[in-house]
Amino acid sequence: MTVVYLRLWDNMSRPPSKRRKTAGSSKAGQSREMESGRVAELPVNMVEAMQSCITAAIPDIAKAVLNSISQENPANATASTNSLPPPVANASTVQASVAEPAFQDLTGTSSYARVFSRISSHGQGHDSHSTRSCAHLEDTVRHLLNSALSTSSAASYRHIFQLYSSFVQEHFGREHTVLPPNVQHLCMFISHCYQTGLAFATVTTYTSALSYIFKLDNFDDVTQHFVIKKVLQGYHKLRHSADTRLPITPTILSKLVDSLDTVASSYFHRVLFKAMFLLAFHAFLRVGEITSTGSTNQHTLKRGHVKVVSSTSGKSLEIIFPHFKHHHGQSSTHVVSAHLQQPHHCPVTAVQTYLELRKHEREDQPLFSFMDGSAISRNIFTNQLKLSLKWAGLDLQHYKSHSFRIGAATTAAMRGIPESDIQTMGRWKSEAFKKYIRILLISI
């Protein structure tokens, strides 16, 4: 097995042969290959990490490699370990034509027009005249492509590409280009993520973002390469981390609200976080919808998005979500009813009290903010939640800010609300909401 693995990696890191060798030049070519050597040596610990990732998937790799060798040379299948299969092109060593990424807002460079120069029409050559005649449509094409990603997703993809670019230049040298993508570069990047202790879900997000950029620039999507898939499979087997977050139930929610009388630093903070806790639960809110999480806060609720409505049946809150995660251009409206039987823990009363105290000056101000207008950051909200959880004697490792949303879905399911209604109330676009229903985990 060791021999198979080393030969596979040797094959991936070998520069491609682009010149036909004659009998007279064969010996000289071999001499030049020995002088040029392979790609730069990699840190031993990184290789070991990659090997540990791939060990879990090595039977599948060995089987595929041996099948490939036997298909190419059936007569010598039994002696396949004595001869190397044809080398795979190593994009990092091709210096003749270095393609640039297509979109500046994802990769930091601008060469939009080159996308069309690399696109062929069902095997036919690119028609330069059609590009010139349709130049007035290119702005629309650019706009449509850029609109495919939300602002937050584009920012995340840009950050991931910068991390990947920095890694390649640091470990392989600045002479190695990030694009066209390279299987060896990506393998080592994944092993680096494994060494630094990143969760498998995080690495999956990284490879998804890189895949999007590779395909957008009309390069081969090396994230779908067999070896990459098996490295990720090994990663998942060795570092599979279950979601241990527990739901905040109505009983726990009441304790958190009661804790504010002790742990809140002022009357305003007590009113503010009481409204945030109760609304986060009853409106199935994501933490990014009530706090400021960074430079792109497009999903954060504004003052104008929440309205107190009075009717013959009592008061309620009408919350408009003009955009949210995976909204795809569609808005959503959520109604939170008053809890007359528990006035101290009523979300409508709590939010109304906060709004009367806060007195927002503009409709576009963040819904939850300090008196000076600055938004409540995610860190501030998380720290306050930790104080309340500690006061209630709950495990800080299992209760997080997302536990409000998990608890809302779990409580709704326990009350017999249909799954389709739970999906709508939580603004889920897929069946991912089922992972939030954790009835068997409830112990309080």
N, C-alpha and C positions, 0 to 999 in steps of 0.2 A: 504493500500500500504506500509506503514511503516513496518508493521509486516512481510509482504512478503520479503522485502529487508533485514531486520535484520536476518531473518531465513536463507536466502540465503547466506549472508556473514558468519553467524555462521557455516553454513555447510561447507563453503570453508576453514575456518580456523581451523576446528576440526582435530586432529590427526587421522590417520586411525587405525582401529581395526584389528590387525593381529593375534589375538589369540582367538580360540573358547572358549566361556565362558560356563561353566557348571552351573547347578543350585546352586551348593555349592559355586562356585567362583564368581557368578554374583554380590552379595552384596559387596564382597571385591574389585571386579574390579571397581564398581562404586565409592567406596571410594578412590581408587587409582587415578581415573580420576579426582575426585574433588581436590585431593591434588596436582596432577601434573599441573592442570590448562591448559589454552590455550597458544597460542603463545604470545610473549611479547606484552604489550600494545603499541598501535601506537599513535603518536601525534594527538591530537584532530583536529588541523587545517588540517592535511593531510587527515583524514577521511572525514572532511567536504568538502574538495575540491573534493575528489572522489565521494562523494554523490551528489555534484552539477553537476558533469560530467554525472553521471548515471541517474539523474532525467529526463533528456530529453528523455531517452530511457526506462524508467521504465514500461510503458504499455506493451511493448514487453516482458520484463523480467518477469513481473507478469504472463502474459499469458502462457509463456513457462513453468514456475515453476508450475503453477496450473495444466496444462495439464500433466506434468510429474507425479505429485502426484496422479492425478485421474487415470492415466494409471496403476500405480503401485498398487493402492489400491482403486478400483472403489467403493467398498461398503462404504468406509469412506471418499469419496471425499468431501462431504460437511463439514466434520469435520477435513479437512487437516491442519487447522491452529493450531490444538491441538497436533499434533504429528509430529516429525521431520522426513524428508526423510533420507535414508541411508547416512552416512557421506562420503564426498569425500576425497580421500587421500591427505594429505598435505605433499608434498615432503620435506619441510624444516625440518620436525620432524623425518624423516626416517634417522637414523644414522647407520644402519647396514652396508650398502654398498654404499659409496659415489663415484659416477662415476666422472671421470675427463674429461675435455675437450680434444678434439682430436688433435688440431693443435696449435702449439706454437705461430705461427705468428698472430693468431686471439685472443687467450685467455690467452696467457702468460704462459701456461704450455704445457708439451710435453708428450702425451701418445697416439701416432698415432696408435700403434698396437692394442689398446683397441677398436678402431672402428670395427675391424673385429671380435673381441670377442663378440660384442653386435649385430652383424648382423646375422640373420638366413636366411635360404634359403627356402622361401615359407612354413614357419612353421616348417621346419626341424631343428635339432640342428646344431650348428656350427661344422664344420669339422676341427679340429686342425691340422690334417695331411696335408690337402690341403694348409693351410697357410704356413707350413714349406716347402712343396714342391714348392710353388710359391713365396718363399721369394725373389727370384731375380727379381720378377715383382713389388714388393711393392714400390720400388723407382719410378717406372714409374707411379704407381697409385697415389703416393704422388705428383709427378710433375703435373699430369693431374688435380688433384683436386685443387692444388694451382694456376694453370693457369686459372681456371674458373673465378677468380677475378683479376681485374687489380690491379696494385700496389697501386693506389690511393684509390680504393674501400677497399682493404685489410687494409690499414692504417686507413680508416674511421671506418670500422667494429671493428677494434681493440680498437680504442678510445671509441666507443660506449659501447663495452663490459666492458671496464675499468670503465666507468661512472656507468654502471648498477651494477657492482660488488661493487664499493665503496658505492653506495646507500644502497644496501642490508646489507652490514656489518655495516654501520653507523646507520641504523634505526632498524635493527632486531638483531644485535649482531654478533660478529665474529664466533659464533658457528653455525650460519645458513649458509649453503652452497648455492652458486649460481646455481650450477648444482647438481642434476636434476632441471630443471626450475619449478617455483612455480607460480600458478595463482595469489595468494595474493601478492607476491612480485612484480609481473609485474603490477598489478592494482595500487599498491601504488607508483610505479615508475612513472606511467603515471600521477597520481594525483600530484606527485611532479613536473613533467614537467609543468602541468597546473598552479600550484601555482607560478612557476618561470616565467610564461608568455611566454613560448615557443610557436611558431606557430604550428598549426596542421600538416603542412607539415613536420616540423622537427621531431615531434613525430612519424609520419608515417615512416620516414627514420630510426629512432631508432628501432621501432618494426620490420621493415624489416630486419635490420642487426641482431637483436637477433634471429629472426626466422631462418635465414640462419645458424647461429651458432648452434642453438638447433637441427636442422635437420641434420646438418653435423656431430654432435656428436651422432646421432641416438636416440635423446630424443623426447618425445612428443612435438609437436609444440604448446605450450600453447598460442601463439599469435592468434591462430585460435579458442580459447575457446570462447563460447558464451558470457560470461561476459566481456571478454577483447574486443570483437567486439562491444558490446553495450557501454562500457565505451568510446571507441574511437568514436563511433557514437555520443554520448553526447558531447564529446570534440569538435567534428567538428561543431555541432549545436551551441554550446556556444561560440566558438572562431574560427569562419570561417573568414579568412582574404583574401579578393580578392587581386589579383596582380594589384597594382595601378601604376606600372611603365609605363611611357609613352615612345613612340618611339622618337628617335632622327631622325628627318626628314632632307632632304638635306638643307633646309633653316636653321634649328638649327645647323647643322654641319658646315655650312659656318660661322655662328656667333661664334662657339667655336674655329674655326681655327683663325678667326680674333682677338679673345680675347688674343691669345698668344703673340701678339705684345706688350700687356700691362702687362699681368699677369705672363708671363714667366720670370724667374729670370736671364736668360742668353741666348745668341744666340744659344748655343748648346741645351738648354732645349726647345727653341722655335722650332728648327728643329726637335728634338726628338719627342715631343708630337704632333706636326703637323702630322708627319708620323704615329704615333700611332692612333690618332683620325681618320684619313682618311682611314687607312688600316682596322681598327676595323669595320668601317661601310661597306666598299666596299667588304670585304672578309668575312662578317658574322662571325666575330671572337668572341669566348668566351674570357672572361677576362683572364682565365687561360692559354690561348694560346699566349698571348703577355706579360704576367707578371709572376713574381715568386710568387706563392701563399703558399709556405711552403716547407717542406723537400722533398716532392714528386712532382717534376716538369716535369714529363715525357711528358706532352702535350705542354710544352712551345716551341715555334718555335725557331730554331737555325739559324745561319747565312747561313748555307748550304741548308736550306729549301726554301730560297727565291732567285729567279734569275730574273734579268732584261733581257727581250728578245726583240730584235729589228727585225722588219720585214718590208716588203713593205707597210703594212698598218699602221705602227707606232710602238711605244714601248708598252710593256705590262709587267706585273709581273706574274711570274709562281710560285705559292706557293704549296709546297708539304707538306701534313700532313701525316707523317708516322704513327702517332697514334693520336687519339682524343677520346673524350668521346663516349663510345659505339662503338668503331671502330671494335671490334671483329677480330683483326688481319689484317684488310684491310686498305690500305692507300688511300689517296684521293688527287687530284690535283685541284687547283682552279686558274683560270686565271682572272686577273684584268686588264681591258683595260684602256688606257690613256684617259683623258678628255681634248681634244684639245680646246673645247670652254670655259673651265674654268681652264686655266693653273695654277692659284694661288691655286686652290683647287683640283688639279690633284693628285690622290694617287700615280701614277707611278713616277711623278716628285718628290713628297715629299719623297718617300722612297729612290729613287736614290740619292737625295741630302743628306739624312741622312747617307746612306751607304758610300758615298764619304767622308763625314766628320768624321764618326766613325772609318773607316779603321780597321775592325776586323782582328785580328791576326790569328784566327783559325776558321774553318768551324763549330766546335761544340760549339762555344760561343753563348750565348743567342742573338737572333736577336736584341732585344731592350735592351741596357745596357749602363751604363756610360762609360766614357773614361778609367776607371781603370778596366773594364771588369765585374763589379758587375751588376747583372740583375736588371731591374726595378721591384720593388716589387708592389704588388697589392695596398698597402696603398699609395705609392707615386703616382701611377697613379690615384687613386681615389681622393686624395687631390688636384691634379692638375686639374682634371675634375670639382671638386667643385668650384675652383677659376674661371674657365671659365664659368660655369653655372651661378654663382653669377654675373659675369661681364655682361652676356647676359640677366640678369633679369629673370631667370627661377627658378622654384621651385625645391629646392634640395631634397625634399621629394619624388618627382615623377620621377626625372631623375637620373638614376644610370649608372654604367659602363655597365650593361647588356642592357641599352637602345640603344646602337649602334646596337646590334644584332636584337633587336625588331624592330628598325627603318629600318634596311636592309630588313627584311622580309616584313614589311608593305609597304615599297616603291616599292619592287618588285611586290607585289600583285596589287598595284595601277597602275603599268605600264603594267598590263596584262600578266605578266609572268606566265606560267602554274604552278600549285601547285607542280607537280612532280619535276619541275626544281628548284623551291624554296627549296624543301626538299633536293635535291642533293647539291645545292650551300651552304646550311647551315649545311650539314653533319648530318641531322636528320635521325635517323633510325626508327622513328615511326611518327604518325600523330601529335606529340606534337608541330610541327611547326605551326599548325593552331592557337594555343593560342598566337603566336607572331604576328599574323596579326591583327592589331588594327586600321583599317581604320576609324571607327566611333569616335575614341578617338582623332584624329588629329585636333588640333585647330590652328596650326601655319603652 
